[in-house]
Amino acid sequence: MNLLENIITKEYDQKTMEKDVLLTTGGAVPGHEIAGVLGLIWGSSIKAKHLGKDITMAFKHMVGGELGFYTEMLDEARKAALERMIGKAKEMDADAVTDVRFVTSMVMQGAAEMMVYGTAVKLKKI
């Protein structure tokens, strides 16, 4: 199981979402050679915290355990970023996106950006 499959949640079917755009964390696609590099491609999503949930999570943080609301928020941002990147890949007529990576950053107090990026490529079956 690759990193991307580990990151995607259960209700999230990678094959359905990709619709013929392959995603890989590696630089190659087994059974294919890279026929052309189309360029850097990315998708991003910014999510903000909800004040009421933030107070609840502050109490949860004090007693320990998973901060479920934040996990859900980042998961939603991850999904949106992936969908946007795949949409751009389709617009470029890419067969795959290689070297897929996720990055997160705080863009302002209480808001986080999730970005996914990789290299859009054309493939040739070998």
Secondary structure, DSSP 8 states (H G I E B T S, - for coil): --HHHHHS-TT--HHHHHTT-EE-SSS--TTEEEEEEEEEEEEEEEEE--HHHHHHHHHHHHH-S--HHHHHHHHHHHHHHHHHHHHHHHHTT-SEEEEEEEEEEEEETTEEEEEEEEEEEEEEE-
